[in-house]
Amino acid sequence: MVYNSSGYENAESLKLLDGLIDIYLPDFKYAESGLAAKLSFAPDYPEIALSALKEMRRQQPVDIFTEDGIMEKGMIIRHLILPLHTKNSMKCLDIIKENFEGTLVSLMSQYTPVAHFDDMPELNRPITKREKEKVESYMLSLGIDGFTQSGKAAKESFIPDFDIFDAT
């Protein structure tokens, strides 16, 4: 069973899943509480997510792969690079390196604006090649193992049609 999450989880609640989850696939979005407050209304995101990820790693301390390289047990931490926020990305990578040595990181570069933000103009564009390469190079310099998603995934066609889930 794969547990796909935003990372913003209660660590005590996660303990109820102990023994049930094979692979944890959490996000680690923000190292900066100000950015977390601005973009997700969650100034405590860095602390809450770090605690949650530590609990996930406690439950799945070793990554196990098949002979074909398919993960059977373990954890992969995802991080989405945001436009004009490469410093946050690098701080996230620092925290991952410090707390989750040897854990795979999926560095995502597919941010796609789906609305216009007057109060956050930096979010009105995809990330640049330079932003992607800056964070990717930093991850490599830290010796973090993982992969970067292709920029080709930064298209609206990859975004689910959430309108099909009409609550009426």
N, C-alpha and C positions, 0 to 999 in steps of 0.2 A: 504494500500500500504506500502510495506517495502522498505526502502532506505538503501541499503547495500553499504558501502563506505570505502575507505582507511583512512578517517579522514582528509586527506590533501585537504581541500576544502576552497573555498573563502566564508567567513561568509556572505558577502553581497549578493552573488549569492544564498546562501541557503535561504535567506529571501524571494526569489521568490517562494519557495516551501511551504511557510507558509499556513497551512490549507489543504495541499494536502497529506501529509505523515502521516501515522498512527504510524509506528514504524521506528525509526532510529536504524541502526545496524552498527555503525562506528568502525573502528579500532583505537586504540591509540598505535602506534608502538614504538615511541621513546620519551624519556624524555631528552636524551642527544643529543645535536645538532651535536657533532662530529660523533657519531655513525650514525645519520640520514644522514649526509653528505657522510660518507664512504659507507653505504649500499644502500642508495636511492638517493644520489646526491641532498638532500634537507635539508641543514643545518637549515632552518627555520621551519622544520616540527613541532617541539614541540609547537611553538607559533601559527602557522597556525592551527594546529589540535585542540589545546585547544580553540581557538576562534571559530572554526567550531562546536566543541562539545557543547560549551556553547549556540550557536545559536540553535542547534538541541534540546537541553534540554529546552530552552526557548519556543520552539514551542510545545514540548511534555513534560510538566513539571511533569506529574503524570503518573505512570505506572498503566494501567488498565488490569485486567486479567478476563477471563471467570471463571465460577465455576470449570472448569476442569484444571485451571492453565495455560491456553493458553493466551499469551499476545495479547491484542487487540490494545492498544495504549501505547506509551512510548519509552524507549531507553535502549538498552543493549550495553555496551562498550566491544569490544573484544581486547584482547592483546595476541600476539603470543610470547611465550618464545623462545629466540634464544640461541643457544649453546654459552657458555662462557660470556653471557651478562645478568646474573641474577640481577646485580646492576641496569641496565637500567630498567628491569622489575619492580623491587621494587620501583624505582623512579617514574615510570608510575603509579603504584598503589598509591603512596603518592599523586601524583597530582590528581588522580581520587578521592581519599578520601577527599582531601581538597576542590575540586571544584564541586563534584557530589555526595554528601552525599545521600545514599539510592539508588543510581543507580546500577543496576545489572551489574556484570562483568563476561564475558565469558573468562576464562583464558585458552588459547589454548596451547597444548603441542605437536602438531603434526608436528612441523617443519621437513621437509623431504628434504634433499639435492637432487637436480635434475641435478646438474652440478658440476664439480670440480673447485674450486676457489683457484688458486695458491697464489693470493695476500690476501686471507681471509681464511686461513686454518681452522679456527674455524667453518666455515659454511659447512665443508665437512662431518659433522656427525649430527645425530639427537641429541636432548637434552638427558641428562642422567636422570635417576630416581632421583638422588640427586638434580639436577638442578630444576626439576619439583617440588619436595617436598619442596625445599627451598622457591620457589616463592609462592607456594600454602600455606605454613605455614605462610608466611608473610602476604598474603592476609587475612587469617583468623585472624591473630593477630591484623590487622587494623579494623576488624569488617566489612569488605566489604562483601556484600551478592552477591552470584553468584555461579558459577560452573566451574569445570575444565573438559576439554575434555579428554577423555580416550586416553592413549598413543597408543591404537590399531589403531587410525586414522592416525598414522605416517607411512603410507605405500604409495608406489608409485601408487598403485591401486586406491587411493583416489584422485589422481591428474588428472584433465581433460586432454584429448588429444587435446592440443591447435593447433596441426598441421592440424586438420580437418578444420580450419578456414583459409585455404590458400587464400591469397589475389589475386592470379592470376586468 
